[in-house]
Amino acid sequence: MIDKRKHDRMDIGYDVFMTHRGRTSAARTRDISPRGIAIYTDQALAPDDPLDLTITFSERMLNLGVKGAVRYCITNPDPARQPQSYLAGIEFDE
């Protein structure tokens, strides 16, 4: 997969809570940029599905709520790094 981002990304492992089709679950970030986020998740996410995300920064001292849409969801290419089944790319709507 070719990285087509226009902005630099920051590799970091933040906790994420996502609401997808009315169900809330936990995930972990792989990286984040001003336009989107890549997350490790156990849910298979369909492209263009809308998501509500709460990203927890810095030892739970700051939470950021964002909305976005799934751009891709693939089998986790690095299960040694994170045990979740999938890696998903989310583009922020706001």
C-alpha positions as CSV (number, residue, x, y, z in Angstrom):
1,M,0.0,0.0,0.0
2,I,1.4,3.4,-1.0
3,D,1.2,6.2,1.6
4,K,-0.7,9.1,-0.2
5,R,-0.9,11.4,2.8
6,K,-0.3,15.1,2.2
7,H,0.6,15.7,5.9
8,D,3.2,14.1,8.1
9,R,2.0,11.5,10.5
10,M,2.9,10.9,14.1
11,D,3.4,7.3,15.2
12,I,1.8,7.0,18.6
13,G,-0.3,4.5,20.6
14,Y,-3.3,6.4,22.0
15,D,-6.5,4.7,23.2
16,V,-9.5,5.2,21.0
17,F,-13.2,4.5,21.7
18,M,-15.2,4.4,18.5
19,T,-18.9,4.2,17.9
20,H,-19.7,2.3,14.7
21,R,-23.3,1.3,13.8
22,G,-24.5,2.1,17.3
23,R,-21.9,-0.1,19.0
24,T,-19.0,1.3,21.0
25,S,-15.7,-0.5,21.2
26,A,-12.0,0.1,22.0
27,A,-9.2,0.5,19.6
28,R,-5.6,1.7,19.6
29,T,-4.0,4.2,17.2
30,R,-1.1,3.3,15.0
31,D,-0.5,6.9,13.8
32,I,-2.4,10.2,13.6
33,S,-2.2,13.2,11.3
34,P,-4.3,16.4,11.0
35,R,-6.5,14.8,8.3
36,G,-7.0,11.3,9.8
37,I,-6.0,8.4,11.9
38,A,-5.0,4.7,11.5
39,I,-6.3,2.4,14.2
40,Y,-5.9,-1.2,15.2
41,T,-9.3,-2.8,15.8
42,D,-11.0,-6.2,16.2
43,Q,-13.9,-5.0,14.0
44,A,-14.0,-5.3,10.3
45,L,-15.0,-1.8,9.0
46,A,-16.5,-1.2,5.6
47,P,-15.2,1.6,3.4
48,D,-17.2,4.9,3.8
49,D,-18.8,3.8,7.0
50,P,-19.2,6.8,9.3
51,L,-17.5,6.7,12.8
52,D,-17.6,8.7,16.0
53,L,-14.2,8.6,17.7
54,T,-13.0,9.6,21.1
55,I,-9.2,9.8,21.2
56,T,-7.7,9.7,24.7
57,F,-4.3,11.6,25.0
58,S,-1.7,11.8,27.7
59,E,-2.7,9.4,30.5
60,R,-6.4,10.1,30.1
61,M,-5.9,13.8,30.8
62,L,-7.4,15.0,27.5
63,N,-10.1,13.5,25.2
64,L,-10.8,14.6,21.7
65,G,-14.0,13.7,20.0
66,V,-14.0,13.6,16.1
67,K,-16.2,12.3,13.3
68,G,-14.8,10.5,10.3
69,A,-15.3,7.9,7.7
70,V,-13.5,4.6,7.0
71,R,-11.1,4.8,4.0
72,Y,-9.6,1.3,4.2
73,C,-9.7,-1.7,6.5
74,I,-7.1,-4.5,6.0
75,T,-5.9,-7.5,8.0
76,N,-3.3,-6.3,10.5
77,P,0.1,-6.4,8.8
78,D,2.0,-6.3,12.1
79,P,0.3,-8.5,14.7
80,A,3.5,-8.6,16.8
81,R,3.1,-4.8,17.4
82,Q,-0.6,-4.9,18.2
83,P,-2.8,-8.1,18.6
84,Q,-5.9,-6.6,17.0
85,S,-7.2,-8.3,13.8
86,Y,-7.5,-5.2,11.5
87,L,-5.8,-2.0,10.6
88,A,-8.2,0.7,9.5
89,G,-7.6,4.2,8.0
90,I,-10.1,6.9,9.1
91,E,-10.4,10.3,7.4
92,F,-11.7,13.0,9.7
93,D,-14.8,14.9,8.6
94,E,-14.3,17.8,11.0
